[in-house]
Amino acid sequence: MDKIRVFLADDHIIMREGIRSLLQKYPDIDVIGEAGDGEEAVTNVIQSVPDVVLMDITMPVINGLEATRRIKEKSPQIKVLILTMHDTAQYLSQMLQAGASGYVVKTTATSELVAAIRAVHKGDVYLYPSIARMLVEDYLKRATSGQAKISYEGLTKRERQILTLIAEDKKNKDIADMLGISVRTVQAHRTNLMDKLGAHDRTELVKFALRKGLIEL
């Protein structure tokens, strides 16, 4: 089994040690390096080429958002998962524009952190559930008020349902069970949904909505 190679970037040693200790319990994850400031993170990540970087926002020398931007410019295949202390949308737009694939709150359960790592490694975007719901609720509100009517009307009723469930962090199997359809059908609807909105994964979907003004933070 190929392991997910993870790099830790956080200026607090005790935080890095704690995360490393927790992740070592999972056989499919391998922590390959760490850094205590943004500049060191960029240099070491480019050299080691991990699959996923856990990036703290607030770090010395350069912050996590700038470090993410530089990493994605040089190695766009590397996934970055932002770490934050707060469940807030304050940095969400900047985070996505920098190229991050999502964020987790430092107080989250270990199982959720691992789920986030696995999700971004597969190419999905991972947003803390409350923020994901906020994004979709805002999109639906703007759509029904006419501000995004053209894009919204292009979606079928089923695609709108699936859009909402995806944002609520439901997995394909969960969506299939809830709607009484097959997993393959869910995947087909999801592909059509992304195509209609000009996106090919959840990261691009959120970026599209922000760029077109479909979501207002």
C-alpha positions in Angstrom: 0.0 0.0 0.0 1.4 3.4 -1.0 1.4 5.8 1.9 0.3 9.4 1.8 3.5 11.4 2.3 2.7 14.3 4.7 4.7 17.4 5.6 4.0 19.5 8.7 4.5 23.2 8.8 3.7 24.9 12.1 5.8 27.3 14.2 4.8 25.5 17.5 7.1 22.5 18.1 4.6 20.9 20.5 1.9 21.2 17.9 4.0 19.5 15.2 5.0 16.7 17.7 1.4 16.2 18.7 0.2 15.9 15.1 3.1 13.7 14.1 2.3 11.4 17.0 -1.3 11.2 16.1 -0.7 10.5 12.4 1.9 7.8 13.0 -1.0 5.6 14.2 -2.4 5.4 10.7 -0.7 2.9 8.4 -1.5 4.8 5.2 0.1 8.0 6.3 3.8 8.8 6.6 5.1 12.1 8.0 8.2 12.8 6.0 9.3 16.3 7.3 8.4 19.4 9.1 9.2 23.2 9.3 8.8 25.9 11.8 8.4 28.9 9.5 7.0 29.6 6.1 10.2 30.1 4.2 11.7 26.9 5.6 8.4 25.1 4.7 8.7 26.3 1.0 12.3 25.2 0.7 11.9 21.8 2.3 8.6 21.0 0.6 10.0 21.7 -2.8 12.9 19.4 -2.0 11.0 16.5 -0.5 7.9 16.7 -2.7 5.3 15.3 -0.2 1.7 14.4 -1.3 0.1 16.7 1.3 1.3 19.7 3.3 -0.4 20.6 6.6 0.2 24.4 6.6 -0.4 26.7 9.6 -1.6 30.2 8.6 0.3 32.2 11.1 4.0 31.6 10.9 7.2 33.7 11.0 9.2 34.9 8.0 6.3 34.4 5.6 2.8 33.3 6.5 1.1 30.1 5.5 -0.9 31.6 2.7 2.2 33.1 1.0 4.1 29.8 1.6 1.2 27.9 0.0 1.2 30.3 -3.0 4.9 29.7 -3.6 4.6 25.9 -3.2 1.8 25.7 -5.7 3.6 27.9 -8.2 6.6 25.6 -8.2 4.9 22.2 -7.6 1.2 22.4 -8.4 0.7 18.7 -7.8 1.4 19.1 -4.1 -1.8 19.4 -2.1 -1.9 21.9 0.8 -4.3 21.7 3.7 -4.5 24.8 5.8 -4.5 24.6 9.6 -6.3 27.3 11.6 -7.4 27.9 15.1 -10.7 29.4 14.1 -13.9 28.1 12.5 -14.3 31.2 10.3 -14.5 32.2 6.6 -12.0 35.1 7.2 -9.2 33.5 5.2 -11.3 31.3 2.9 -11.1 33.3 -0.3 -7.4 34.0 0.1 -6.8 30.3 0.9 -8.5 29.1 -2.3 -6.8 31.8 -4.4 -3.4 30.7 -3.0 -4.1 27.2 -4.2 -4.9 25.3 -1.0 -7.3 22.4 -1.2 -9.1 23.0 2.0 -8.7 23.7 5.7 -9.1 22.1 9.1 -9.5 23.6 12.6 -6.7 22.6 15.0 -9.2 21.6 17.6 -10.8 19.0 15.3 -10.8 15.3 16.0 -7.9 13.2 14.7 -10.3 11.2 12.6 -11.5 14.3 10.8 -7.9 15.5 10.2 -7.1 12.1 8.7 -10.3 12.3 6.5 -9.2 15.7 5.3 -5.7 14.5 4.4 -7.2 11.5 2.5 -9.7 13.7 0.7 -7.3 16.3 -0.6 -4.8 13.6 -1.6 -7.5 12.2 -3.9 -8.1 15.6 -5.4 -11.1 16.8 -3.5 -11.4 20.0 -1.6 -12.0 19.7 2.2 -13.8 22.5 4.0 -14.9 22.5 7.6 -18.6 21.4 7.4 -20.0 24.7 8.8 -18.1 26.7 6.1 -19.1 24.3 3.3 -22.7 24.6 4.2 -22.4 28.4 4.4 -20.9 28.5 0.9 -23.7 26.5 -0.7 -26.4 28.2 1.2 -25.1 31.6 0.0 -24.8 30.3 -3.5 -28.4 28.9 -3.5 -29.7 32.2 -2.0 -28.0 34.3 -4.7 -29.2 31.9 -7.4 -32.8 32.0 -6.4 -32.7 35.8 -6.1 -31.5 36.0 -9.7 -27.9 37.0 -9.1 -26.7 33.7 -10.5 -29.9 32.6 -12.2 -28.3 31.5 -15.5 -25.8 29.1 -13.9 -28.3 27.9 -11.4 -31.1 27.2 -13.9 -28.6 25.0 -15.9 -28.6 22.5 -13.0 -31.3 19.8 -12.7 -33.2 19.3 -9.4 -31.1 16.2 -8.7 -27.8 18.1 -9.4 -28.9 20.8 -6.9 -29.6 18.2 -4.3 -26.2 16.6 -4.9 -24.4 20.0 -4.8 -25.9 20.6 -1.4 -25.0 17.1 -0.1 -21.4 17.3 -1.4 -21.0 20.6 0.5 -22.3 19.0 3.6 -19.3 16.6 3.3 -21.5 13.6 2.4 -19.6 10.8 0.6 -20.9 9.3 -2.7 -22.2 6.2 -0.9 -24.0 8.3 1.6 -25.6 10.4 -1.1 -26.6 7.3 -3.0 -28.3 5.8 0.1 -30.1 9.1 0.9 -31.4 9.6 -2.6 -32.1 6.0 -3.4 -29.8 5.8 -6.4 -26.6 4.0 -7.2 -23.1 5.3 -6.4 -22.3 5.2 -10.2 -25.3 7.5 -10.8 -24.1 9.9 -8.1 -20.7 10.0 -9.8 -22.4 10.7 -13.1 -24.5 13.6 -11.6 -21.4 15.0 -9.9 -19.4 15.0 -13.2 -22.3 16.8 -15.0 -22.6 19.3 -12.2 -18.9 20.1 -12.3 -19.0 20.4 -16.1 -22.0 22.8 -16.1 -20.2 25.1 -13.6 -16.9 24.9 -15.4 -15.2 22.9 -12.7 -13.7 19.4 -12.6 -13.3 18.9 -8.8 -14.6 20.5 -5.7 -11.7 22.9 -5.4 -12.5 24.3 -8.9 -16.2 24.4 -8.1 -15.6 26.7 -5.1 -13.1 28.8 -7.1 -15.5 29.2 -10.0 -18.3 30.4 -7.7 -16.0 32.9 -6.0 -14.6 34.2 -9.3 -18.0 34.6 -10.9 -19.5 36.2 -7.8 -21.8 33.3 -7.1 -20.6 33.2 -3.6 -20.0 36.3 -1.5 -17.9 35.9 1.7 
